[in-house]
Amino acid sequence: MNKPLTPFEQRVLVHKGTEPPHTGLYTNLKASGTYHCKACDAPLYRSADKFDSHCGWPSFDDEVQGAVTRVTDADGRRTEIVCSRCKGHLGHVFLGEGFTQKDTRHCVNSVSLRFVADNVARTKEALFASGCFWGTEYFLARIPGVIKTSVGYAGGHLENPDYETVCTGSTGHVECVQVIYEPQKVSYEALCKLFFETHNFSQTDGQGPDIGSQYLSRIFCEDSEEESIARAVVTKLKDMGYDVATEIVGTAKFWPAEDYHQNYYERQGKTPYCHVYRNIFDRKK
């Protein structure tokens, strides 16, 4: 293992654990790129070989040649797959299920992987704040069409802020998430709607148990088109009877947070404590 791993990453990659189904960051990702080993960064799988098996984990019917080694489990019942370079545990491989013509399914833990997107697709950026950035990122990162997310700080007056300083509430920054997405696959309106569906946008003093100005709900709009879309979504919420405390403001410089904050729940194998999804916009009248 070449890279430092969190306890949860160690549990999977080193001690051969398994992440819960339907929780991994890459289960539903359809972006074009390559999946690398989280521990040593060796390229393992290509997006062209990924398919939806509905099993709850990323599935591939082929690997980068020589990148994955098959090892029979101690009980002789299943075949484990490990990174050929560092021997990190990836998951298991299954044959004869008939999902694709190659009749092979590499069932891989998302936490064992790091996705590197191809620079072919046209992408855009969006910036959202809805309380603790760990929870905001958890949901936004899982939208099909989102290529990458980063947590950080925006909207304040201090250059190069850090977590401890922002937490004092004296810098004017809010914890936020930068979203890199493919507009041909997911619209800005769809991002805005999920943003509202995953936090309490009526709260005026923070988010859930996290109280303070750094946890306020805010959308940073890059241009007049984004602002128009965001305000239209807010109007729709108000027409539905909701109180909306979310601020819609202009663009701001994004300062990435410390590394240990990035993809926090994915790396820890946990789920948000103050962000919960609720279907608002597609509910039946």
N, C-alpha and C positions, 0 to 999 in steps of 0.2 A: 504494500500500500504506500503510495507516494504522497497523497494529500491528507491533511488532518480531517478526521471524520467526527460528526456529532455522535452521541451515544446511540441514537436510533439508526444512523447510517452504519455504525459498527455492528449493531445487532443484526442487520440484514446482510451486509457485505462480508463481515468477518465471521459472525456466529450463525449464519445461514437462516436468519429469521425471515418473516414474510410480512409485508405491509397489509393492512386491511383492504379488502376489495373495494373498488370504486372510490378510493381516496387518493390515489396517486396522481401526480401532476400531469403525467403524460398519457393517461389512459385514453382520453378522447382527442388528443392533439393530432391535427391533420396537416400541420405545416410541413413544408419541404425542407429537409435537412438531414443531419446525421446524429445518431445517438451515441454518445461516448461513455466510457466507464467513469463513474463518479470518483473512483479511487485513484486511477492512474491516467485517465483521459485518453485511453486507447479507443479508436473508433470501432464500434461493435455492430451497429445496425443502420440501415438506410430507411428513410421515410417511405420509399417506393415499395419496401417489403413489409410495411406495417398494415394490418387489417383489423377490422372490428370483429372480435369473437364473442363479445358480450359476456366475457368471463370476469370482468372487473379489474384486469391488469392489461398493460400494453402487450400486444401480440404481434409477432413477426414470423413470416414463413421462410426467412433466410437470414443469414448473417454475413458480415464482411468476411471474406475468405480468410480463414486461419485465426479469426479474432475470438472465437468462442470454443471452449472445450467442454465435451460431454463427459460426465462422471456418474456412474451408477450409484444410487443411494445405498447406504449401508444395509437397508432392508431388502434391496434388490427389486423394489417395486416401481420406483420412478428414476428418471434420468435427470440429474442436476446439470445446469449449465453455469460455467464460471468464465470470467475473463481470462483469456489465455496468457495475457501478460502478467497480471498481478494475482490471479486466482480468486478474485473477489466474487462472491456469490451473486448470481443474477436472477435465478429462478429455476424453472424446469422446462424441458422440452417434451412435447407429446406428438405422436405420429398416428396416422390413420383416422383422423377425425373428419376429414373431408371438407375443411373450411376453404381451402384454396387448392389449386392444381398441384402445388408442391406437397400437399398433404402433411404439412409440418406446422407446429405452433410452438414458438418460443414464448413462454409465459414469463414475463420479466417484471420485476419490481421497479416502479418509477424511481424510487429513491436510490437505486443502483446506477441510474443513468444521468447524463447531462446532455441536454439537447443543444445542438449548434445549428442555427437556421441558415439556409442558403440565402445568398444576397440577390436573389432573382426577383422575388415578389416586391411590389411597391408597398411600402409600409407608411403608417402614420403614428403619431404619438398622442396620448391623452393623459391627463393628470387629474386624479381623484383623491379626495381626503374624506374619510368617514370613520374617524376614531383611530384606534390602534391599527397601525399599518400592517401588522401581521395578518389580522383577519380580513382587511380589505383586499390584500394581495391574494389570500387563499381563494377567494371566490372569483376575482377578476382573472386570475391566471388560468382558470379552468374553462374559459369561454372558447369554443372553437373559433379559430381565426386570430386569437391572441398568440403572438410568437414569444414574447418575453415580457416579464414584469420586473420592476425594481422598486424597493421601498426607499423612502428618503424624506426630505424636508423641503417645504416651499412656502413662499409668502411672507417671509420675515425680513428683517433688516440686517442681520448678521451674516457676514461672509463665512463660508466653510463651517457651518454649525455642526455640533456633535450631539449625541443623544442626551447626555447629562445636561448640557446647556439648554437644549430645547425643552426638556422636562421642567425647567424652572418656570416656564411660561413667560419669560421676559424677552424672548427674541422675536416674537410675532409669527414664528413658523408653525405650521401644522404638519403632523405626520401624514404623508401621502404616498400614493403609488403611481409610478410612471408605467403606462401600458403601451407596448409596441404591438400594433395589430395590422392585419391586412384588410383594408376597407372593402375589398371585393368579396370577402368572406364574412365579415361582421361589421355592422354599421355603428357609427358613433351613437346613434339613438339607442341601439341595443345595449351598448356599454353603459350608457346613462341609466337605462331601466334596471339593469342588474345591480348597479351601484345603489340605487334607491331600495331595491328589494332585499338588500343584505345588510341594512343597518337602520337604526331608528332616526330617521331624518327630521323628526319633530323635536328631538332633544336639543336644548339650547346651551347646555353647560359642559358638553363632552359627549361621550358615547358609553352607554351602560355604566359600569362601575368606574370607568376611567374619566375622571373629572378634570377639566383644565382647558385652557384656550388651545393647546396643541392637539386636542382631540376633536375639534369642531368639524362639522360637515361642510365641505366646500368643493366646488368644481372650478378648476382653472381652465378657461377657454382660450384656445390659441387664436381664434379669429371669430368674425361676426357670424359665420355659419354655425360653428359649434355653440356659440352663445344662444343663437336662435333655437337650435335643437334642444339644448338643455332647458331653456325657459319654457319651451312648449311642453316638455315632459313635466316640469313643475306645475304648469297650468292644468295639465291633465290630472295630476295628483290632487290639486286643490278642488277641481271640479268633482272629484270622487269623495271629497269631504275630509281630506287629510290636511293637517297643519304641516307646513314645510319650513324648517329653520335653515336649510342648506343655503349657503351663500354662493352666488355665481359671480365669479370675478375674472379679470383678465389674466393673461399668461404670466407666469412667474418662473424664475430660475429654479431648477430642480437640483438639489444637493443630495447625492446618494448617501444612504445611511451606512453604518459600519457593516462589515461582511456578515457578522453573526446574526444580523437582523434579516438578511435576504432569504426568502423562501423558508421562513422560520418554521411554520407548521409542517411543511413537507419534510424538512430535515429532522424535526423532532418526533415525527410520527404522531402528531396530535391534531386536534381540530379546534377552531376558534371558540373562545369562551364568551365573547361579547358580540359576535356577528352570527346571525342565523338567517337563512334564506326563507322568504315568504313570497308566494306568487301573488303579485298585485295586478299586473297589467293584462294577464291572460286569463284571469279568473272569469267564471261564467256570471253573467248578470242575473 
